[in-house]
Amino acid sequence: MVKFLVILLGVGWILGQLIRYFLRSKLAQFAKQVNAAAEEQQRAQKQASRPKDSVNVDFIPKEELEKRKKNIEGGEYVDFEEVKE
């Protein structure tokens, strides 16, 4: 009888730990989904409130900027003449 109670308590404890683990993982997953939805809603709200002729400036990382500078080729040389009136 004691052996049965010890086994029953052990199995109950293990099941409790497993249920707690799965509930925490599901809760974390739900929290991520809620955060993503809230961020999307804020982004949509910002775009709706922004005037249509506003300027949007994106950040260009240094690596990308250096790549763009390397790809620029020289153009034709044009003589400069100063014209005085």
Disulfide bonds with the S-S distance in Angstrom:
none
